[in-house]
Each structure stands twice: as structure tokens, then as C-alpha cells.
């Protein structure tokens, strides 16, 4: 459990930790939102370590924390809401008090949601599709891709190991040389992402590449015949009662 928390904390440190009191989900009753809770003890957690974590959040030992939730076996065992500076796509929206109803700038969490939607779109064909070259799904670009791109599979695209030359981490997003920004303004973002030269052998190296998420979203549209956001709403958001 300690290792699990060590993984969760850095993933969720997104704001400044001052303010709201701790809330320990310590009963097996239903919350108003239907999420079952359970005690930390019954779930096998070291309560002393959780209280230490809670104290660190309150004192700013983990800076820039907004919210921390811990779920175990489908049940909520710990929740913590804090306060701090927030932004939306790089634009400050000031100091906020966060609670269970607060909307938050998700950023790259959306990449995992996009991958999840691809799994829904492919259904039973998901496993067999992983080994297919990505260009098989986009034959309209077959004559434009760089040598070696025919070896890039859907698995490589999903795991960001496709090997494309891509500059998203060395320069800030405010710099037009950032490929994520260049893709945003490209006439065809998918073409922009898939026609980059290869920097390394597919599967050999991980590199953060927002272009691959754009490719996945376009593939979902091809498979489903629906606009991406419409497919996401019908097949994920509405079944989970997510309306905003």
C-alpha cells in the first residue's frame, strides 16, 4: 500500500496545499454520489502513514496539491481536498478552494481517456489490432510517410514508443518550435504527426508525443463513424453519469 501511495501522490500534485480539513472515508455507507466507502483499516492500509501523508499535504510538504483520492477494491478509503492556484491551459484562474464538485484542468489524463475510448471502439478486435501497422488504418498517408514508418504498430502509438522525431519536452509550449503547438496549427494534425521522420526504431524508446493521441482520436472516428467528442459522450461520459 505504501508503494501505491508513493505512485499516486506525484500523479496528483497539481496545486498549492493550504486549507481544507481532512476527510477520511471511514464507513461502508453510500455517499450521496453512490460511491461506496470503506475504512482504511479494513482495506489493509497503514493508518499512521495515511495520517502522516495527510499532515504533509496540510503543511505543504507536497507542494501544489489540489486533490488526493485513494480508491481500493472499488471503494473510497481516503479523500483530501485542498486549495491553491489553478490555471486552465496555462492561463491563471486564481486561487481556488477545491471540493468533490470542482472541475479541474485534466491535461494529459485525457490521453489515457482517449486510449480507453479506442478500446471501446475496437471491442473484441482490440488485441489483434495492436500488432497492425498504424499506417494500415490511414492508407491516405501511405505515400507520405518516412522510411520505416511501416513498422510502427498501433501498440507503439498507444505506448508512445513509435519513434517519431518529436520535440515536445525540450522547448516550452509557448514556443512555436514545440511540435504539439505546430500540430495544433497544422491543416491536418494527423498528417502532421504521421509524416514526421523516425528518430529511433519503433519500440526502442519512449518519448512523450501528443501527436500519437491525436492519431488515436482520429482512429476512433474512423472506426465508429462518429465525431470523437460525440463518441466519448455516448460510450463513456453518459454511461458513467458524467455530464460536465
Secondary structure, 3 states (H helix, E strand, C coil): CHHHHHHHHHHHCCCCCCCCCCECCCCCCECCCCCEECCCCCCCCCHHHHHHHHHHHHHCCCCCCCEEEEEECCEEEEEEECEEEEEECCEEEEEEECCCCCCCCCCCHHHHHHHHHHHHHHHHHHHHHCCCEHHHHCHHHCCCCCCCHHHCEHHHHHCCCCCECCCCCCCCCCCCCCHHHHHHHCCCHHHHHHCCCECCCCCCCCCCCHHHHHHHHHHHHHHHCCCHHHHHHHHHHCCCCCCC
